[in-house]
């Protein structure tokens, strides 16, 4: 690390600690003994979003959060949950080492997370994301959600039934 005081290239780390998703390091120059602070953080690749019309724009975390916030208005969803959704989307593409994502892919990731968190927020987000034009679109989304919920409930009932059968044999 280059010293900001004398420009010497060699320094030693005297203290290191986490600070807001970064690592704060206190350093000392080996030549002039000047002390300075550096911050280290993981650099995510630049993510480009391919829009429905074929144009590209850089991924904007704040735009995603704003869209989710409009869906969760007056719902019991925390800011931390919204932040987790944005983190999940960013990390998903970073872990895949992808630099281009379709807006549909991003929307699907958000919908999957909202489905787990709050059904009303899910339908609200879906109505904008899927561009619902009539009541039938809303009914279809709600029906899809109910089918998934019923399937999950059936799985739980089957698991409990199996556990009861196995428990009664002993």
Backbone as CSV, one residue per row, in Angstrom:
resi,resn,N_x,N_y,N_z,CA_x,CA_y,CA_z,C_x,C_y,C_z
1,UNK,0.857,-1.180,0.000,0.000,0.000,0.000,0.897,1.235,0.000
2,UNK,0.617,2.133,-0.886,1.428,3.341,-1.036,1.109,4.342,0.068
3,UNK,2.144,4.869,0.713,1.978,5.845,1.796,1.464,7.173,1.225
4,UNK,0.393,7.733,1.826,-0.136,9.013,1.323,0.758,10.208,1.674
5,UNK,1.712,10.016,2.592,2.576,11.112,3.035,3.852,11.209,2.213
6,UNK,4.538,10.061,2.021,5.823,10.110,1.314,5.828,9.319,0.008
7,UNK,4.779,8.505,-0.240,4.684,7.756,-1.484,5.434,6.436,-1.468
8,UNK,6.028,6.090,-0.349,6.768,4.827,-0.247,5.784,3.664,-0.384
9,UNK,6.223,2.593,-1.042,5.327,1.479,-1.384,5.134,0.449,-0.280
10,UNK,5.903,0.490,0.786,5.849,-0.560,1.799,5.269,-0.021,3.115
11,UNK,4.295,-0.752,3.638,3.714,-0.391,4.929,3.344,-1.658,5.666
12,UNK,3.154,-1.540,6.972,2.721,-2.709,7.734,1.373,-2.407,8.386
13,UNK,0.582,-3.446,8.552,-0.738,-3.325,9.174,-0.549,-3.396,10.682
14,UNK,-1.036,-2.354,11.400,-0.915,-2.339,12.861,-2.217,-2.748,13.550
15,UNK,-3.357,-2.609,12.842,-4.647,-2.987,13.414,-5.604,-3.294,12.271
16,UNK,-6.472,-4.273,12.486,-7.436,-4.664,11.467,-8.730,-5.057,12.147
17,UNK,-9.834,-4.494,11.676,-11.141,-4.842,12.255,-12.257,-4.607,11.243
18,UNK,-13.362,-5.375,11.378,-14.499,-5.191,10.461,-15.216,-3.872,10.744
19,UNK,-15.729,-3.260,9.655,-16.474,-2.005,9.781,-17.456,-1.890,8.624
20,UNK,-18.753,-2.109,8.888,-19.804,-1.922,7.877,-19.503,-2.637,6.556
21,UNK,-19.415,-3.958,6.578,-19.170,-4.775,5.401,-17.841,-4.455,4.716
22,UNK,-16.940,-3.831,5.447,-15.595,-3.529,4.966,-14.627,-3.978,6.053
23,UNK,-13.348,-3.964,5.740,-12.328,-4.212,6.753,-11.502,-2.938,6.878
24,UNK,-11.461,-2.409,8.080,-10.701,-1.194,8.363,-9.304,-1.613,8.811
25,UNK,-8.281,-1.063,8.163,-6.896,-1.394,8.521,-6.125,-0.113,8.834
26,UNK,-5.434,-0.117,9.988,-4.503,0.960,10.330,-3.141,0.506,9.845
27,UNK,-2.475,1.364,9.122,-1.172,1.026,8.549,-0.115,2.030,8.982
28,UNK,1.137,1.573,8.956,2.267,2.444,9.272,3.297,2.311,8.157
29,UNK,3.716,3.462,7.624,4.711,3.494,6.556,6.054,3.039,7.126
30,UNK,6.751,2.184,6.399,8.041,1.665,6.851,9.164,2.696,6.684
31,UNK,8.921,3.759,5.910,9.973,4.752,5.674,9.809,5.967,6.584
32,UNK,8.627,6.635,6.516,8.443,7.880,7.271,7.710,7.672,8.597
33,UNK,7.237,6.461,8.852,6.503,6.088,10.070,5.139,6.786,10.193
34,UNK,4.671,7.367,9.092,3.334,7.974,9.081,2.265,6.890,9.187
35,UNK,1.189,7.213,9.889,0.092,6.241,10.048,-1.116,6.702,9.244
36,UNK,-1.799,5.728,8.642,-2.983,6.044,7.846,-3.941,4.856,7.877
37,UNK,-5.199,5.131,7.494,-6.249,4.117,7.517,-6.657,3.768,6.093
38,UNK,-6.853,2.474,5.866,-7.392,2.018,4.584,-8.617,1.152,4.860
39,UNK,-9.482,1.051,3.860,-10.667,0.202,3.955,-10.632,-0.791,2.812
40,UNK,-10.921,-2.041,3.147,-10.910,-3.107,2.147,-12.316,-3.671,2.036
41,UNK,-12.779,-3.866,0.786,-14.089,-4.457,0.586,-14.074,-5.314,-0.675
42,UNK,-15.001,-6.245,-0.742,-15.101,-7.109,-1.904,-15.639,-6.290,-3.069
43,UNK,-15.000,-6.417,-4.195,-15.443,-5.701,-5.384,-16.324,-6.625,-6.213
44,UNK,-17.564,-6.244,-6.365,-18.491,-7.028,-7.185,-18.345,-6.601,-8.635
45,UNK,-18.454,-7.546,-9.565,-18.360,-7.165,-10.978,-19.534,-6.261,-11.361
46,UNK,-19.300,-5.390,-12.323,-20.355,-4.505,-12.806,-21.433,-5.350,-13.467
47,UNK,-22.640,-5.200,-12.990,-23.758,-5.981,-13.519,-24.586,-5.098,-14.443
48,UNK,-24.785,-5.584,-15.654,-25.617,-4.892,-16.625,-26.961,-5.607,-16.700
49,UNK,-28.035,-4.829,-16.817,-29.384,-5.380,-16.902,-29.890,-5.208,-18.328
50,UNK,-30.315,-6.324,-18.926,-30.918,-6.264,-20.245,-32.415,-6.064,-20.057
51,UNK,-32.900,-4.917,-20.512,-34.310,-4.568,-20.356,-35.158,-5.333,-21.385
52,UNK,-36.457,-5.287,-21.197,-37.368,-6.005,-22.096,-37.281,-5.519,-23.541
53,UNK,-36.962,-4.229,-23.703,-36.873,-3.679,-25.060,-35.509,-3.924,-25.717
54,UNK,-34.616,-4.651,-25.012,-33.320,-4.995,-25.584,-32.201,-4.033,-25.226
55,UNK,-32.519,-2.922,-24.566,-31.474,-1.985,-24.164,-30.819,-2.477,-22.873
56,UNK,-29.663,-1.889,-22.566,-28.910,-2.257,-21.369,-28.749,-1.039,-20.469
57,UNK,-28.733,-1.305,-19.157,-28.392,-0.263,-18.196,-27.690,-0.935,-17.019
58,UNK,-26.919,-0.152,-16.280,-26.223,-0.735,-15.140,-27.224,-1.072,-14.037
59,UNK,-26.935,-2.149,-13.315,-27.797,-2.559,-12.210,-27.775,-1.468,-11.149
60,UNK,-28.952,-1.080,-10.695,-29.082,-0.034,-9.682,-29.797,-0.625,-8.473
61,UNK,-29.029,-0.894,-7.436,-29.562,-1.489,-6.210,-30.689,-0.631,-5.634
62,UNK,-30.504,0.682,-5.653,-31.522,1.576,-5.099,-32.829,1.511,-5.876
63,UNK,-32.746,1.339,-7.184,-33.945,1.217,-8.010,-34.701,-0.061,-7.641
64,UNK,-33.956,-1.145,-7.418,-34.571,-2.415,-7.008,-35.258,-2.255,-5.644
65,UNK,-34.556,-1.651,-4.707,-35.114,-1.456,-3.360,-36.360,-0.582,-3.425
66,UNK,-36.321,0.450,-4.241,-37.482,1.340,-4.393,-38.694,0.572,-4.927
67,UNK,-38.468,-0.309,-5.904,-39.545,-1.123,-6.452,-40.131,-2.069,-5.424
68,UNK,-39.257,-2.676,-4.614,-39.736,-3.584,-3.571,-40.491,-2.790,-2.498
69,UNK,-39.982,-1.605,-2.153,-40.664,-0.772,-1.155,-42.083,-0.410,-1.590
70,UNK,-42.287,-0.174,-2.870,-43.645,0.149,-3.314,-44.573,-1.054,-3.142
71,UNK,-44.017,-2.256,-3.200,-44.830,-3.468,-3.022,-45.107,-3.785,-1.553
72,UNK,-44.228,-3.335,-0.658,-44.389,-3.700,0.756,-45.035,-2.598,1.590
73,UNK,-45.469,-1.534,0.926,-46.071,-0.410,1.649,-47.189,-0.893,2.577
74,UNK,-47.083,-0.505,3.849,-48.064,-0.860,4.896,-48.185,-2.365,5.104
75,UNK,-47.081,-3.093,4.867,-47.030,-4.538,5.077,-45.989,-4.833,6.154
76,UNK,-46.100,-5.956,6.843,-45.147,-6.277,7.912,-43.829,-6.839,7.379
77,UNK,-43.176,-6.077,6.525,-41.890,-6.470,5.956,-40.864,-5.440,6.422
78,UNK,-39.735,-5.925,6.948,-38.736,-5.023,7.511,-37.768,-4.516,6.445
79,UNK,-37.091,-3.444,6.787,-36.062,-2.890,5.907,-34.953,-3.923,5.712
80,UNK,-34.645,-4.658,6.777,-33.609,-5.690,6.670,-33.996,-6.770,5.657
81,UNK,-35.269,-7.129,5.601,-35.717,-8.132,4.633,-35.590,-7.604,3.209
82,UNK,-35.896,-6.329,3.017,-35.763,-5.719,1.688,-34.284,-5.677,1.297
83,UNK,-33.436,-5.302,2.236,-32.000,-5.269,1.990,-31.471,-6.661,1.655
84,UNK,-32.001,-7.663,2.342,-31.596,-9.050,2.090,-31.974,-9.469,0.672
85,UNK,-33.132,-9.017,0.197,-33.548,-9.330,-1.176,-32.555,-8.728,-2.168
86,UNK,-32.196,-7.460,-1.963,-31.242,-6.793,-2.859,-29.877,-7.482,-2.796
87,UNK,-29.429,-7.840,-1.580,-28.162,-8.563,-1.428,-28.211,-9.890,-2.172
88,UNK,-29.335,-10.586,-2.020,-29.491,-11.891,-2.663,-29.359,-11.765,-4.186
89,UNK,-30.019,-10.775,-4.754,-29.965,-10.582,-6.214,-28.532,-10.280,-6.651
90,UNK,-27.876,-9.338,-5.964,-26.501,-8.984,-6.326,-25.560,-10.184,-6.193
91,UNK,-25.667,-10.886,-5.076,-24.773,-12.017,-4.822,-25.044,-13.183,-5.765
92,UNK,-26.299,-13.366,-6.140,-26.653,-14.447,-7.059,-25.856,-14.322,-8.362
93,UNK,-25.871,-13.143,-8.941,-25.178,-12.950,-10.220,-23.659,-12.877,-10.038
94,UNK,-23.196,-12.322,-8.913,-21.757,-12.280,-8.641,-21.215,-13.700,-8.470
95,UNK,-21.940,-14.543,-7.748,-21.500,-15.927,-7.543,-21.508,-16.732,-8.840
96,UNK,-22.406,-16.372,-9.749,-22.466,-17.030,-11.059,-21.426,-16.442,-12.026
97,UNK,-20.726,-15.401,-11.561,-19.727,-14.692,-12.372,-20.331,-14.141,-13.660
98,UNK,-21.542,-13.663,-13.538,-22.243,-13.107,-14.693,-22.219,-11.593,-14.625
99,UNK,-22.083,-10.960,-15.769,-22.079,-9.501,-15.827,-23.312,-8.960,-16.526
100,UNK,-24.136,-9.857,-17.095,-25.379,-9.444,-17.745,-26.516,-10.285,-17.178
101,UNK,-27.596,-9.602,-16.792,-28.773,-10.297,-16.274,-30.000,-9.702,-16.940
102,UNK,-30.942,-10.541,-17.257,-32.196,-10.062,-17.826,-33.080,-9.484,-16.724
103,UNK,-33.849,-8.477,-17.056,-34.748,-7.888,-16.053,-35.752,-8.935,-15.567
104,UNK,-36.091,-9.872,-16.447,-37.008,-10.952,-16.060,-36.382,-11.842,-14.986
105,UNK,-35.097,-12.157,-15.144,-34.408,-12.973,-14.140,-34.398,-12.281,-12.777
106,UNK,-34.099,-10.993,-12.788,-34.054,-10.228,-11.544,-35.437,-10.204,-10.911
107,UNK,-36.451,-9.938,-11.722,-37.824,-9.920,-11.214,-38.238,-11.260,-10.633
108,UNK,-37.838,-12.354,-11.284,-38.167,-13.686,-10.778,-37.503,-13.954,-9.432
109,UNK,-36.246,-13.533,-9.285,-35.551,-13.709,-8.007,-36.269,-12.944,-6.891
110,UNK,-36.671,-11.708,-7.195,-37.381,-10.894,-6.204,-38.727,-11.532,-5.866
111,UNK,-39.456,-11.969,-6.882,-40.759,-12.606,-6.644,-40.626,-13.848,-5.769
112,UNK,-39.613,-14.662,-6.021,-39.413,-15.862,-5.204,-39.171,-15.508,-3.744
113,UNK,-38.407,-14.453,-3.503,-38.154,-14.021,-2.123,-39.410,-13.438,-1.491
114,UNK,-40.130,-12.607,-2.242,-41.358,-12.013,-1.697,-42.415,-13.068,-1.425
115,UNK,-42.453,-14.099,-2.230,-43.414,-15.197,-2.032,-43.217,-15.804,-0.645
116,UNK,-41.964,-15.925,-0.218,-41.640,-16.505,1.087,-41.935,-15.533,2.229
117,UNK,-41.863,-14.238,1.947,-41.976,-13.236,3.007,-43.407,-12.774,3.247
118,UNK,-44.109,-12.376,2.165,-45.442,-11.792,2.334,-46.263,-11.953,1.054
119,UNK,-47.420,-12.636,1.136,-48.215,-12.893,-0.076,-48.773,-11.625,-0.724
120,UNK,-49.142,-10.648,0.072,-49.693,-9.399,-0.496,-48.598,-8.638,-1.247
121,UNK,-47.423,-8.541,-0.645,-46.301,-7.870,-1.314,-45.940,-8.606,-2.602
122,UNK,-46.040,-9.922,-2.569,-45.766,-10.727,-3.762,-46.722,-10.345,-4.893
123,UNK,-48.020,-10.283,-4.598,-49.014,-9.972,-5.635,-48.836,-8.532,-6.116
124,UNK,-48.542,-7.614,-5.195,-48.316,-6.216,-5.606,-47.128,-6.109,-6.551
125,UNK,-46.017,-6.742,-6.178,-44.823,-6.666,-7.025,-45.087,-7.343,-8.365
126,UNK,-45.760,-8.492,-8.322,-46.075,-9.221,-9.553,-46.958,-8.387,-10.473
127,UNK,-47.877,-7.612,-9.896,-48.791,-6.827,-10.728,-48.051,-5.779,-11.550
128,UNK,-46.979,-5.222,-10.994,-46.195,-4.240,-11.735,-45.195,-4.950,-12.638
129,UNK,-44.499,-5.920,-12.078,-43.456,-6.635,-12.806,-44.025,-7.407,-14.002
130,UNK,-45.145,-8.073,-13.792,-45.762,-8.859,-14.865,-46.668,-7.998,-15.744
131,UNK,-46.851,-6.725,-15.372,-47.673,-5.777,-16.128,-49.112,-6.277,-16.296
132,UNK,-49.751,-6.526,-15.134,-51.141,-6.986,-15.162,-52.007,-5.931,-15.830
133,UNK,-52.880,-6.374,-16.729,-53.728,-5.434,-17.455,-55.210,-5.607,-17.119
134,UNK,-55.549,-6.724,-16.444,-56.950,-6.946,-16.109,-57.061,-7.768,-14.822
135,UNK,-58.267,-7.947,-14.355,-58.516,-8.662,-13.108,-58.116,-10.127,-13.229
136,UNK,-58.278,-10.709,-14.405,-57.904,-12.112,-14.600,-56.421,-12.349,-14.282
137,UNK,-55.590,-11.360,-14.578,-54.161,-11.481,-14.276,-53.933,-11.575,-12.767
138,UNK,-54.664,-10.744,-12.008,-54.563,-10.791,-10.542,-55.053,-12.134,-10.018
139,UNK,-56.179,-12.592,-10.529,-56.745,-13.866,-10.085,-55.768,-15.005,-10.364
140,UNK,-55.137,-14.974,-11.525,-54.169,-16.022,-11.879,-52.985,-16.012,-10.921
141,UNK,-52.479,-14.829,-10.578,-51.343,-14.731,-9.653,-51.717,-15.227,-8.269
142,UNK,-52.910,-14.870,-7.813,-53.360,-15.311,-6.494,-53.579,-16.822,-6.501
143,UNK,-54.149,-17.347,-7.566,-54.365,-18.791,-7.684,-53.036,-19.538,-7.665
144,UNK,-52.054,-18.993,-8.379,-50.723,-19.607,-8.404,-50.143,-19.638,-6.994
145,UNK,-50.306,-18.542,-6.271,-49.795,-18.466,-4.905,-50.506,-19.474,-4.017
146,UNK,-51.821,-19.580,-4.156,-52.593,-20.533,-3.351,-52.195,-21.966,-3.673
147,UNK,-51.961,-22.284,-4.955,-51.536,-23.629,-5.342,-50.223,-23.988,-4.660
148,UNK,-49.289,-23.043,-4.651,-47.993,-23.282,-4.015,-48.175,-23.456,-2.510
149,UNK,-49.018,-22.614,-1.900,-49.258,-22.708,-0.463,-49.912,-24.038,-0.110
150,UNK,-50.907,-24.455,-0.909,-51.582,-25.719,-0.645,-50.632,-26.892,-0.815
151,UNK,-49.754,-26.824,-1.816,-48.774,-27.896,-2.019,-47.845,-27.980,-0.820
152,UNK,-47.428,-26.824,-0.309,-46.577,-26.801,0.881,-47.297,-27.365,2.078
153,UNK,-48.583,-27.022,2.246,-49.370,-27.541,3.361,-49.545,-29.041,3.219
154,UNK,-49.777,-29.536,1.989,-49.923,-30.973,1.757,-48.644,-31.706,2.127
155,UNK,-47.500,-31.134,1.758,-46.219,-31.751,2.095,-46.049,-31.851,3.599
156,UNK,-46.443,-30.782,4.319,-46.325,-30.798,5.777,-47.243,-31.857,6.374
157,UNK,-48.470,-31.954,5.869,-49.429,-32.943,6.374,-48.903,-34.351,6.117
158,UNK,-48.361,-34.581,4.904,-47.804,-35.899,4.575,-46.625,-36.246,5.480
159,UNK,-45.770,-35.260,5.772,-44.631,-35.491,6.647,-45.093,-35.861,8.050
160,UNK,-46.074,-35.127,8.571,-46.604,-35.410,9.904,-47.237,-36.791,9.935
161,UNK,-47.997,-37.141,8.892,-48.635,-38.457,8.813,-47.575,-39.560,8.823
162,UNK,-46.519,-39.383,8.035,-45.444,-40.372,7.983,-44.761,-40.497,9.336
163,UNK,-44.505,-39.354,10.004,-43.871,-39.387,11.318,-44.756,-40.123,12.319
164,UNK,-46.066,-39.901,12.251,-46.991,-40.580,13.165,-46.998,-42.081,12.910
165,UNK,-46.969,-42.488,11.625,-46.940,-43.908,11.297,-45.668,-44.551,11.827
166,UNK,-44.538,-43.881,11.602,-43.261,-44.413,12.048,-43.159,-44.438,13.566
167,UNK,-43.730,-43.437,14.188,-43.696,-43.355,15.655,-44.569,-44.389,16.299
168,UNK,-45.662,-44.802,15.687,-46.573,-45.751,16.288,-46.071,-47.185,16.159
169,UNK,-45.104,-47.427,15.234,-44.560,-48.770,15.045,-43.633,-49.174,16.174
170,UNK,-43.040,-48.224,16.852,-42.065,-48.544,17.882,-42.668,-48.721,19.233
